[in-house]
Amino acid sequence: MSCSPQINFSMAFLKRECPFYALFKNGHVPITGAAVGELKGFQERDVYICDTSRWTKEQIEGVAEIIAQKNDARMLEVLVSIQSGTPLPLRKSQCEGHMLGYALRAFV
């Protein structure tokens, strides 16, 4: 028997007032896990790292548009950054909680 790679089911649960909430079904954002780091312009250090590989095209574009508007940036620049694989942090203060989960799929 051999196993495929792990499948990530981890999610962060956005607060309803979060500007990104409407882009994700029930405000559930796919994440790879949690991290601690410095975010430019924020005191907060606790973040989730978004798993943009599990986002739809519409979610990626919507998030890019909101980030661009909030930071007086061009949407295309933000979009290229997200699509290039640059880790995208999500502040924990924008979330109600999270679920970290992985599964292995076995094949006979």
MODELLER restraints for C-alpha pairs under 7 A, 6 or more apart:
rsr = mdl.restraints
at = mdl.atoms
rsr.add(forms.Gaussian(group=physical.xy_distance, feature=features.Distance(at['CA:1:A'], at['CA:107:A']), mean=6.08, stdev=0.5))
rsr.add(forms.Gaussian(group=physical.xy_distance, feature=features.Distance(at['CA:1:A'], at['CA:108:A']), mean=4.80, stdev=0.5))
rsr.add(forms.Gaussian(group=physical.xy_distance, feature=features.Distance(at['CA:2:A'], at['CA:106:A']), mean=6.27, stdev=0.5))
rsr.add(forms.Gaussian(group=physical.xy_distance, feature=features.Distance(at['CA:2:A'], at['CA:107:A']), mean=5.71, stdev=0.5))
rsr.add(forms.Gaussian(group=physical.xy_distance, feature=features.Distance(at['CA:2:A'], at['CA:108:A']), mean=6.64, stdev=0.5))
rsr.add(forms.Gaussian(group=physical.xy_distance, feature=features.Distance(at['CA:3:A'], at['CA:104:A']), mean=6.88, stdev=0.5))
rsr.add(forms.Gaussian(group=physical.xy_distance, feature=features.Distance(at['CA:3:A'], at['CA:105:A']), mean=5.97, stdev=0.5))
rsr.add(forms.Gaussian(group=physical.xy_distance, feature=features.Distance(at['CA:3:A'], at['CA:106:A']), mean=4.57, stdev=0.5))
rsr.add(forms.Gaussian(group=physical.xy_distance, feature=features.Distance(at['CA:3:A'], at['CA:107:A']), mean=5.92, stdev=0.5))
rsr.add(forms.Gaussian(group=physical.xy_distance, feature=features.Distance(at['CA:4:A'], at['CA:104:A']), mean=6.71, stdev=0.5))
rsr.add(forms.Gaussian(group=physical.xy_distance, feature=features.Distance(at['CA:4:A'], at['CA:105:A']), mean=5.71, stdev=0.5))
rsr.add(forms.Gaussian(group=physical.xy_distance, feature=features.Distance(at['CA:4:A'], at['CA:106:A']), mean=6.44, stdev=0.5))
rsr.add(forms.Gaussian(group=physical.xy_distance, feature=features.Distance(at['CA:5:A'], at['CA:104:A']), mean=6.63, stdev=0.5))
rsr.add(forms.Gaussian(group=physical.xy_distance, feature=features.Distance(at['CA:6:A'], at['CA:102:A']), mean=6.27, stdev=0.5))
rsr.add(forms.Gaussian(group=physical.xy_distance, feature=features.Distance(at['CA:6:A'], at['CA:103:A']), mean=5.65, stdev=0.5))
rsr.add(forms.Gaussian(group=physical.xy_distance, feature=features.Distance(at['CA:6:A'], at['CA:104:A']), mean=4.89, stdev=0.5))
rsr.add(forms.Gaussian(group=physical.xy_distance, feature=features.Distance(at['CA:7:A'], at['CA:102:A']), mean=5.55, stdev=0.5))
rsr.add(forms.Gaussian(group=physical.xy_distance, feature=features.Distance(at['CA:7:A'], at['CA:103:A']), mean=5.25, stdev=0.5))
rsr.add(forms.Gaussian(group=physical.xy_distance, feature=features.Distance(at['CA:7:A'], at['CA:104:A']), mean=6.25, stdev=0.5))
rsr.add(forms.Gaussian(group=physical.xy_distance, feature=features.Distance(at['CA:8:A'], at['CA:101:A']), mean=6.19, stdev=0.5))
rsr.add(forms.Gaussian(group=physical.xy_distance, feature=features.Distance(at['CA:8:A'], at['CA:102:A']), mean=4.68, stdev=0.5))
rsr.add(forms.Gaussian(group=physical.xy_distance, feature=features.Distance(at['CA:8:A'], at['CA:103:A']), mean=6.73, stdev=0.5))
rsr.add(forms.Gaussian(group=physical.xy_distance, feature=features.Distance(at['CA:9:A'], at['CA:100:A']), mean=6.80, stdev=0.5))
rsr.add(forms.Gaussian(group=physical.xy_distance, feature=features.Distance(at['CA:9:A'], at['CA:101:A']), mean=4.96, stdev=0.5))
rsr.add(forms.Gaussian(group=physical.xy_distance, feature=features.Distance(at['CA:9:A'], at['CA:102:A']), mean=5.58, stdev=0.5))
rsr.add(forms.Gaussian(group=physical.xy_distance, feature=features.Distance(at['CA:10:A'], at['CA:30:A']), mean=5.94, stdev=0.5))
rsr.add(forms.Gaussian(group=physical.xy_distance, feature=features.Distance(at['CA:10:A'], at['CA:31:A']), mean=5.50, stdev=0.5))
rsr.add(forms.Gaussian(group=physical.xy_distance, feature=features.Distance(at['CA:10:A'], at['CA:32:A']), mean=6.34, stdev=0.5))
rsr.add(forms.Gaussian(group=physical.xy_distance, feature=features.Distance(at['CA:10:A'], at['CA:33:A']), mean=6.97, stdev=0.5))
rsr.add(forms.Gaussian(group=physical.xy_distance, feature=features.Distance(at['CA:10:A'], at['CA:99:A']), mean=5.41, stdev=0.5))
rsr.add(forms.Gaussian(group=physical.xy_distance, feature=features.Distance(at['CA:10:A'], at['CA:100:A']), mean=4.21, stdev=0.5))
rsr.add(forms.Gaussian(group=physical.xy_distance, feature=features.Distance(at['CA:10:A'], at['CA:101:A']), mean=4.91, stdev=0.5))
rsr.add(forms.Gaussian(group=physical.xy_distance, feature=features.Distance(at['CA:11:A'], at['CA:28:A']), mean=5.91, stdev=0.5))
rsr.add(forms.Gaussian(group=physical.xy_distance, feature=features.Distance(at['CA:11:A'], at['CA:29:A']), mean=5.29, stdev=0.5))
rsr.add(forms.Gaussian(group=physical.xy_distance, feature=features.Distance(at['CA:11:A'], at['CA:30:A']), mean=4.53, stdev=0.5))
rsr.add(forms.Gaussian(group=physical.xy_distance, feature=features.Distance(at['CA:11:A'], at['CA:31:A']), mean=5.29, stdev=0.5))
rsr.add(forms.Gaussian(group=physical.xy_distance, feature=features.Distance(at['CA:11:A'], at['CA:98:A']), mean=5.57, stdev=0.5))
rsr.add(forms.Gaussian(group=physical.xy_distance, feature=features.Distance(at['CA:11:A'], at['CA:99:A']), mean=5.25, stdev=0.5))
rsr.add(forms.Gaussian(group=physical.xy_distance, feature=features.Distance(at['CA:11:A'], at['CA:100:A']), mean=6.46, stdev=0.5))
rsr.add(forms.Gaussian(group=physical.xy_distance, feature=features.Distance(at['CA:12:A'], at['CA:28:A']), mean=5.68, stdev=0.5))
rsr.add(forms.Gaussian(group=physical.xy_distance, feature=features.Distance(at['CA:12:A'], at['CA:29:A']), mean=5.14, stdev=0.5))
rsr.add(forms.Gaussian(group=physical.xy_distance, feature=features.Distance(at['CA:12:A'], at['CA:30:A']), mean=6.51, stdev=0.5))
rsr.add(forms.Gaussian(group=physical.xy_distance, feature=features.Distance(at['CA:12:A'], at['CA:31:A']), mean=6.49, stdev=0.5))
rsr.add(forms.Gaussian(group=physical.xy_distance, feature=features.Distance(at['CA:12:A'], at['CA:95:A']), mean=6.59, stdev=0.5))
rsr.add(forms.Gaussian(group=physical.xy_distance, feature=features.Distance(at['CA:12:A'], at['CA:97:A']), mean=5.99, stdev=0.5))
rsr.add(forms.Gaussian(group=physical.xy_distance, feature=features.Distance(at['CA:12:A'], at['CA:98:A']), mean=4.16, stdev=0.5))
rsr.add(forms.Gaussian(group=physical.xy_distance, feature=features.Distance(at['CA:12:A'], at['CA:99:A']), mean=6.42, stdev=0.5))
rsr.add(forms.Gaussian(group=physical.xy_distance, feature=features.Distance(at['CA:13:A'], at['CA:27:A']), mean=5.65, stdev=0.5))
rsr.add(forms.Gaussian(group=physical.xy_distance, feature=features.Distance(at['CA:13:A'], at['CA:28:A']), mean=4.74, stdev=0.5))
rsr.add(forms.Gaussian(group=physical.xy_distance, feature=features.Distance(at['CA:13:A'], at['CA:29:A']), mean=6.40, stdev=0.5))
rsr.add(forms.Gaussian(group=physical.xy_distance, feature=features.Distance(at['CA:13:A'], at['CA:95:A']), mean=5.36, stdev=0.5))
rsr.add(forms.Gaussian(group=physical.xy_distance, feature=features.Distance(at['CA:13:A'], at['CA:96:A']), mean=5.52, stdev=0.5))
rsr.add(forms.Gaussian(group=physical.xy_distance, feature=features.Distance(at['CA:13:A'], at['CA:97:A']), mean=5.38, stdev=0.5))
rsr.add(forms.Gaussian(group=physical.xy_distance, feature=features.Distance(at['CA:13:A'], at['CA:98:A']), mean=5.60, stdev=0.5))
rsr.add(forms.Gaussian(group=physical.xy_distance, feature=features.Distance(at['CA:14:A'], at['CA:21:A']), mean=5.92, stdev=0.5))
rsr.add(forms.Gaussian(group=physical.xy_distance, feature=features.Distance(at['CA:14:A'], at['CA:27:A']), mean=4.89, stdev=0.5))
rsr.add(forms.Gaussian(group=physical.xy_distance, feature=features.Distance(at['CA:14:A'], at['CA:28:A']), mean=6.27, stdev=0.5))
rsr.add(forms.Gaussian(group=physical.xy_distance, feature=features.Distance(at['CA:14:A'], at['CA:94:A']), mean=5.92, stdev=0.5))
rsr.add(forms.Gaussian(group=physical.xy_distance, feature=features.Distance(at['CA:14:A'], at['CA:95:A']), mean=4.15, stdev=0.5))
rsr.add(forms.Gaussian(group=physical.xy_distance, feature=features.Distance(at['CA:14:A'], at['CA:96:A']), mean=5.87, stdev=0.5))
rsr.add(forms.Gaussian(group=physical.xy_distance, feature=features.Distance(at['CA:15:A'], at['CA:21:A']), mean=6.95, stdev=0.5))
rsr.add(forms.Gaussian(group=physical.xy_distance, feature=features.Distance(at['CA:15:A'], at['CA:94:A']), mean=5.86, stdev=0.5))
rsr.add(forms.Gaussian(group=physical.xy_distance, feature=features.Distance(at['CA:15:A'], at['CA:95:A']), mean=5.02, stdev=0.5))
rsr.add(forms.Gaussian(group=physical.xy_distance, feature=features.Distance(at['CA:15:A'], at['CA:96:A']), mean=5.56, stdev=0.5))
rsr.add(forms.Gaussian(group=physical.xy_distance, feature=features.Distance(at['CA:18:A'], at['CA:94:A']), mean=5.93, stdev=0.5))
rsr.add(forms.Gaussian(group=physical.xy_distance, feature=features.Distance(at['CA:20:A'], at['CA:63:A']), mean=6.61, stdev=0.5))
rsr.add(forms.Gaussian(group=physical.xy_distance, feature=features.Distance(at['CA:21:A'], at['CA:27:A']), mean=4.61, stdev=0.5))
rsr.add(forms.Gaussian(group=physical.xy_distance, feature=features.Distance(at['CA:23:A'], at['CA:59:A']), mean=5.66, stdev=0.5))
rsr.add(forms.Gaussian(group=physical.xy_distance, feature=features.Distance(at['CA:23:A'], at['CA:62:A']), mean=6.79, stdev=0.5))
rsr.add(forms.Gaussian(group=physical.xy_distance, feature=features.Distance(at['CA:30:A'], at['CA:50:A']), mean=6.09, stdev=0.5))
rsr.add(forms.Gaussian(group=physical.xy_distance, feature=features.Distance(at['CA:30:A'], at['CA:51:A']), mean=5.33, stdev=0.5))
rsr.add(forms.Gaussian(group=physical.xy_distance, feature=features.Distance(at['CA:30:A'], at['CA:54:A']), mean=6.46, stdev=0.5))
rsr.add(forms.Gaussian(group=physical.xy_distance, feature=features.Distance(at['CA:31:A'], at['CA:48:A']), mean=6.52, stdev=0.5))
rsr.add(forms.Gaussian(group=physical.xy_distance, feature=features.Distance(at['CA:31:A'], at['CA:49:A']), mean=5.52, stdev=0.5))
rsr.add(forms.Gaussian(group=physical.xy_distance, feature=features.Distance(at['CA:31:A'], at['CA:50:A']), mean=4.13, stdev=0.5))
rsr.add(forms.Gaussian(group=physical.xy_distance, feature=features.Distance(at['CA:31:A'], at['CA:51:A']), mean=4.39, stdev=0.5))
rsr.add(forms.Gaussian(group=physical.xy_distance, feature=features.Distance(at['CA:32:A'], at['CA:49:A']), mean=5.67, stdev=0.5))
rsr.add(forms.Gaussian(group=physical.xy_distance, feature=features.Distance(at['CA:32:A'], at['CA:50:A']), mean=6.00, stdev=0.5))
rsr.add(forms.Gaussian(group=physical.xy_distance, feature=features.Distance(at['CA:32:A'], at['CA:51:A']), mean=5.25, stdev=0.5))
rsr.add(forms.Gaussian(group=physical.xy_distance, feature=features.Distance(at['CA:33:A'], at['CA:48:A']), mean=5.70, stdev=0.5))
rsr.add(forms.Gaussian(group=physical.xy_distance, feature=features.Distance(at['CA:33:A'], at['CA:49:A']), mean=5.69, stdev=0.5))
rsr.add(forms.Gaussian(group=physical.xy_distance, feature=features.Distance(at['CA:33:A'], at['CA:100:A']), mean=6.90, stdev=0.5))
rsr.add(forms.Gaussian(group=physical.xy_distance, feature=features.Distance(at['CA:34:A'], at['CA:47:A']), mean=5.83, stdev=0.5))
rsr.add(forms.Gaussian(group=physical.xy_distance, feature=features.Distance(at['CA:34:A'], at['CA:48:A']), mean=4.22, stdev=0.5))
rsr.add(forms.Gaussian(group=physical.xy_distance, feature=features.Distance(at['CA:34:A'], at['CA:49:A']), mean=5.98, stdev=0.5))
rsr.add(forms.Gaussian(group=physical.xy_distance, feature=features.Distance(at['CA:35:A'], at['CA:46:A']), mean=6.16, stdev=0.5))
rsr.add(forms.Gaussian(group=physical.xy_distance, feature=features.Distance(at['CA:35:A'], at['CA:47:A']), mean=5.41, stdev=0.5))
rsr.add(forms.Gaussian(group=physical.xy_distance, feature=features.Distance(at['CA:35:A'], at['CA:48:A']), mean=5.89, stdev=0.5))
rsr.add(forms.Gaussian(group=physical.xy_distance, feature=features.Distance(at['CA:35:A'], at['CA:49:A']), mean=6.89, stdev=0.5))
rsr.add(forms.Gaussian(group=physical.xy_distance, feature=features.Distance(at['CA:36:A'], at['CA:45:A']), mean=5.33, stdev=0.5))
rsr.add(forms.Gaussian(group=physical.xy_distance, feature=features.Distance(at['CA:36:A'], at['CA:46:A']), mean=4.76, stdev=0.5))
rsr.add(forms.Gaussian(group=physical.xy_distance, feature=features.Distance(at['CA:36:A'], at['CA:47:A']), mean=6.08, stdev=0.5))
rsr.add(forms.Gaussian(group=physical.xy_distance, feature=features.Distance(at['CA:37:A'], at['CA:45:A']), mean=5.04, stdev=0.5))
rsr.add(forms.Gaussian(group=physical.xy_distance, feature=features.Distance(at['CA:37:A'], at['CA:46:A']), mean=6.67, stdev=0.5))
rsr.add(forms.Gaussian(group=physical.xy_distance, feature=features.Distance(at['CA:38:A'], at['CA:45:A']), mean=5.38, stdev=0.5))
rsr.add(forms.Gaussian(group=physical.xy_distance, feature=features.Distance(at['CA:39:A'], at['CA:45:A']), mean=6.68, stdev=0.5))
rsr.add(forms.Gaussian(group=physical.xy_distance, feature=features.Distance(at['CA:46:A'], at['CA:91:A']), mean=6.45, stdev=0.5))
rsr.add(forms.Gaussian(group=physical.xy_distance, feature=features.Distance(at['CA:46:A'], at['CA:92:A']), mean=5.95, stdev=0.5))
rsr.add(forms.Gaussian(group=physical.xy_distance, feature=features.Distance(at['CA:47:A'], at['CA:89:A']), mean=5.83, stdev=0.5))
rsr.add(forms.Gaussian(group=physical.xy_distance, feature=features.Distance(at['CA:47:A'], at['CA:90:A']), mean=5.32, stdev=0.5))
rsr.add(forms.Gaussian(group=physical.xy_distance, feature=features.Distance(at['CA:47:A'], at['CA:91:A']), mean=4.52, stdev=0.5))
rsr.add(forms.Gaussian(group=physical.xy_distance, feature=features.Distance(at['CA:47:A'], at['CA:92:A']), mean=5.08, stdev=0.5))
rsr.add(forms.Gaussian(group=physical.xy_distance, feature=features.Distance(at['CA:48:A'], at['CA:89:A']), mean=5.66, stdev=0.5))
rsr.add(forms.Gaussian(group=physical.xy_distance, feature=features.Distance(at['CA:48:A'], at['CA:90:A']), mean=5.06, stdev=0.5))
rsr.add(forms.Gaussian(group=physical.xy_distance, feature=features.Distance(at['CA:48:A'], at['CA:91:A']), mean=6.47, stdev=0.5))
rsr.add(forms.Gaussian(group=physical.xy_distance, feature=features.Distance(at['CA:48:A'], at['CA:92:A']), mean=6.52, stdev=0.5))
rsr.add(forms.Gaussian(group=physical.xy_distance, feature=features.Distance(at['CA:49:A'], at['CA:87:A']), mean=6.46, stdev=0.5))
rsr.add(forms.Gaussian(group=physical.xy_distance, feature=features.Distance(at['CA:49:A'], at['CA:88:A']), mean=5.75, stdev=0.5))
rsr.add(forms.Gaussian(group=physical.xy_distance, feature=features.Distance(at['CA:49:A'], at['CA:89:A']), mean=4.69, stdev=0.5))
rsr.add(forms.Gaussian(group=physical.xy_distance, feature=features.Distance(at['CA:49:A'], at['CA:90:A']), mean=6.16, stdev=0.5))
rsr.add(forms.Gaussian(group=physical.xy_distance, feature=features.Distance(at['CA:50:A'], at['CA:88:A']), mean=5.47, stdev=0.5))
rsr.add(forms.Gaussian(group=physical.xy_distance, feature=features.Distance(at['CA:50:A'], at['CA:89:A']), mean=6.06, stdev=0.5))
rsr.add(forms.Gaussian(group=physical.xy_distance, feature=features.Distance(at['CA:50:A'], at['CA:90:A']), mean=6.59, stdev=0.5))
rsr.add(forms.Gaussian(group=physical.xy_distance, feature=features.Distance(at['CA:61:A'], at['CA:79:A']), mean=6.62, stdev=0.5))
rsr.add(forms.Gaussian(group=physical.xy_distance, feature=features.Distance(at['CA:64:A'], at['CA:75:A']), mean=5.86, stdev=0.5))
rsr.add(forms.Gaussian(group=physical.xy_distance, feature=features.Distance(at['CA:64:A'], at['CA:78:A']), mean=5.43, stdev=0.5))
rsr.add(forms.Gaussian(group=physical.xy_distance, feature=features.Distance(at['CA:64:A'], at['CA:79:A']), mean=5.28, stdev=0.5))
rsr.add(forms.Gaussian(group=physical.xy_distance, feature=features.Distance(at['CA:65:A'], at['CA:75:A']), mean=5.40, stdev=0.5))
rsr.add(forms.Gaussian(group=physical.xy_distance, feature=features.Distance(at['CA:68:A'], at['CA:74:A']), mean=5.64, stdev=0.5))
rsr.add(forms.Gaussian(group=physical.xy_distance, feature=features.Distance(at['CA:68:A'], at['CA:75:A']), mean=5.10, stdev=0.5))
rsr.add(forms.Gaussian(group=physical.xy_distance, feature=features.Distance(at['CA:68:A'], at['CA:78:A']), mean=6.42, stdev=0.5))
rsr.add(forms.Gaussian(group=physical.xy_distance, feature=features.Distance(at['CA:82:A'], at['CA:88:A']), mean=6.96, stdev=0.5))
